[in-house]
């Protein structure tokens, strides 16, 4: 192969880095508790655009949750946090309302979905609080996703009719499923990377030793994984 031919095809080889991400599902699923919580919400509610979501906390996980929800067209979000200033920064980004933790009891009835992640040593949302909210909602169902450790929601809440409580442990099956998807996507991506140089080689008029291309493909594989 002539140097000019190699220069022509090298950009196509390095295009594999983009191809492996666009032709496979790699990178499409964020394997995280935040993503799993939002995935659960999308599985239960036909559309998130019409639900009201109460987020308790304003740490990194809740930030990720809020951004995922905004991407899925959630129109009304309420953020309850101990420090209003920190919550306000996130609220301004996603278009949410900020309330104090002490206001949760009064506002809980508005929420179809509650996702909580704080560092509180004691539960913030109790059984009685949820019972009152359900009564005000005429028993319209509520999804509560407690991703805090220790838990923010009393476990007894899960025994209430129309209150569907999931803990971080319950989300593990979603996370595991996403991991399996990513592993399968990685295998598919490696196949694409391996095939591209071979296909280009067959299209060249003159054959040459395969070592130069093999070396480039090896470097490309490392580049694509970075």
C-alpha positions as a printed Julia matrix, in Angstrom:
226×3 Matrix{Float64}:
   0.0    0.0    0.0
   1.29   3.47  -0.9
   1.73   6.15   1.76
  -0.91   8.27   0.02
  -3.43   5.4    0.23
  -2.72   4.92   3.91
  -3.26   8.63   4.55
  -6.59   8.38   2.72
  -7.87   5.49   4.83
  -6.5    6.32   8.29
  -9.33   8.84   8.97
 -11.84   6.08   8.18
 -10.16   3.79  10.67
 -10.28   6.39  13.42
 -13.93   6.98  12.58
 -14.49   3.64  14.33
 -14.27   5.49  17.64
 -17.45   7.35  16.75
 -19.01   4.37  14.97
 -18.68   2.07  17.97
 -20.67   4.58  20.01
 -23.34   5.36  17.39
 -23.86   1.87  15.98
 -24.02   0.22  19.41
 -25.77   0.99  22.68
 -22.52   1.74  24.49
 -22.76   5.04  26.33
 -26.55   5.15  25.91
 -27.3    3.86  29.41
 -25.82   5.55  32.44
 -25.34   2.7   34.89
 -26.11   4.61  38.04
 -28.64   4.7   40.81
 -29.96   7.99  39.43
 -30.55   6.5   36.0
 -32.17   3.41  37.53
 -34.54   5.56  39.58
 -35.65   7.44  36.48
 -35.94   4.21  34.51
 -38.29   2.84  37.18
 -40.42   5.97  37.01
 -40.7    5.69  33.23
 -41.73   2.05  33.53
 -44.56   2.83  35.93
 -45.9    6.08  34.45
 -46.93   6.15  30.8
 -45.72   9.72  30.46
 -43.57  11.76  32.83
 -44.64  15.04  31.29
 -47.85  15.12  33.35
 -46.51  14.02  36.74
 -45.31  16.07  39.68
 -42.0   14.98  41.16
 -40.74  15.78  44.64
 -36.97  15.47  45.03
 -35.67  15.36  48.58
 -32.04  16.44  48.86
 -29.78  18.37  46.51
 -26.63  16.28  46.35
 -24.93  14.75  43.33
 -27.4   11.86  42.94
 -30.43  14.14  43.07
 -28.74  16.47  40.58
 -28.4   13.55  38.14
 -32.01  12.51  38.76
 -33.28  16.04  38.13
 -31.39  16.29  34.84
 -32.67  12.89  33.69
 -36.23  13.93  34.53
 -35.86  17.21  32.68
 -34.65  15.29  29.62
 -37.86  13.25  29.84
 -40.03  16.38  29.82
 -41.1   16.47  33.47
 -42.82  19.83  33.77
 -43.21  20.14  37.54
 -40.43  19.39  40.0
 -40.21  20.38  43.65
 -36.88  20.2   45.47
 -36.9   19.95  49.27
 -33.57  20.51  50.95
 -32.11  21.56  54.28
 -30.07  24.31  52.61
 -32.18  26.44  50.29
 -29.19  28.08  48.59
 -27.78  24.77  47.33
 -31.19  23.59  46.14
 -31.84  26.88  44.36
 -28.82  26.42  42.09
 -30.2   23.08  40.88
 -33.76  24.43  40.72
 -32.67  27.26  38.44
 -31.04  24.73  36.11
 -34.02  22.39  35.79
 -36.89  24.8   36.39
 -37.97  23.48  39.77
 -39.51  24.98  42.9
 -37.57  24.94  46.17
 -39.12  24.2   49.57
 -37.76  23.52  53.05
 -37.68  20.01  54.5
 -40.27  21.17  57.04
 -42.73  21.79  54.19
 -42.69  18.21  52.9
 -45.63  17.13  55.08
 -47.81  19.88  53.59
 -46.69  19.45  49.97
 -46.36  15.66  49.75
 -49.91  15.24  48.5
 -48.98  17.05  45.27
 -46.33  14.51  44.33
 -46.91  11.51  42.1
 -43.24  10.54  42.4
 -40.96  11.1   45.38
 -37.24  10.44  45.01
 -35.16  10.97  48.13
 -31.42  10.99  48.77
 -30.14  12.83  51.82
 -27.52  12.21  54.48
 -30.08  12.29  57.28
 -29.43   9.68  60.01
 -33.19   9.32  60.54
 -36.13   8.9   58.13
 -37.55  12.14  56.75
 -40.78  10.7   55.35
 -42.84   8.64  57.77
 -45.81   6.34  57.42
 -48.25   8.86  58.92
 -47.08  11.57  56.55
 -47.71   9.36  53.52
 -51.09   8.22  54.88
 -52.23  11.84  55.12
 -50.98  12.57  51.62
 -52.78   9.55  50.16
 -56.02  10.58  51.84
 -55.75  14.07  50.34
 -55.01  12.5   46.94
 -58.11  10.28  47.19
 -55.74   7.31  47.15
 -54.19   8.1   43.8
 -50.98   6.03  43.76
 -47.59   7.41  44.75
 -44.19   6.09  43.74
 -41.51   6.55  46.39
 -37.9    5.81  45.49
 -35.59   5.92  48.5
 -31.97   5.93  47.33
 -30.53   7.13  50.63
 -28.35   5.09  52.98
 -29.55   5.05  55.71
 -33.09   5.27  54.42
 -35.05   8.5   54.16
 -38.45   6.76  54.03
 -39.78   4.53  56.79
 -40.02   0.93  55.46
 -43.58   0.68  56.83
 -44.66   3.06  54.06
 -44.36   0.15  51.64
 -47.24  -1.59  53.42
 -49.7    1.17  52.58
 -52.16   0.62  49.76
 -51.31   2.79  46.74
 -47.85   3.65  48.1
 -45.19   1.9   46.05
 -41.85   2.09  47.85
 -38.54   1.07  46.28
 -35.15   1.2   47.98
 -31.69   1.39  46.48
 -31.52  -2.4   46.85
 -34.62  -2.8   44.7
 -32.96  -0.78  41.94
 -30.1   -3.26  41.7
 -31.94  -5.4   39.13
 -32.24  -2.38  36.81
 -28.57  -1.55  37.31
 -27.58  -5.17  36.63
 -29.68  -5.23  33.46
 -27.98  -2.06  32.22
 -24.57  -3.55  32.97
 -25.46  -6.61  30.9
 -26.56  -4.36  28.04
 -23.28  -2.44  28.17
 -21.24  -5.64  28.13
 -23.15  -6.87  25.07
 -22.67  -3.49  23.4
 -18.95  -3.62  24.13
 -18.66  -6.98  22.35
 -20.53  -5.59  19.35
 -18.29  -2.52  19.34
 -15.14  -4.63  19.33
 -16.48  -6.5   16.29
 -16.99  -3.2   14.46
 -13.47  -2.07  15.29
 -12.03  -5.38  14.08
 -14.02  -5.37  10.82
 -13.3   -1.81   9.67
  -9.58  -2.26   8.87
 -10.28  -5.59   7.14
 -12.97  -4.03   4.94
 -10.71  -1.14   4.0
  -7.84  -3.49   3.25
  -9.95  -5.52   0.83
 -10.8   -2.32  -1.05
  -7.18  -1.44  -1.78
  -5.7   -2.25  -5.18
  -2.38  -3.54  -3.87
  -1.87  -5.84  -0.94
   0.82  -5.28   1.67
   1.85  -6.96   4.93
  -0.92  -6.7    7.5
   1.29  -5.61  10.39
   1.03  -1.82   9.82
  -2.77  -1.96   9.76
  -2.87  -4.37  12.69
  -0.79  -1.9   14.68
  -3.11   0.97  13.77
  -6.17  -1.12  14.65
  -4.63  -1.96  18.02
  -3.99   1.7   18.77
  -7.5    2.54  17.57
  -8.99  -0.04  19.95
  -7.21   1.61  22.87
  -8.24   5.07  21.64
 -11.89   4.08  21.31
 -11.98   2.66  24.81
 -10.69   5.9   26.34
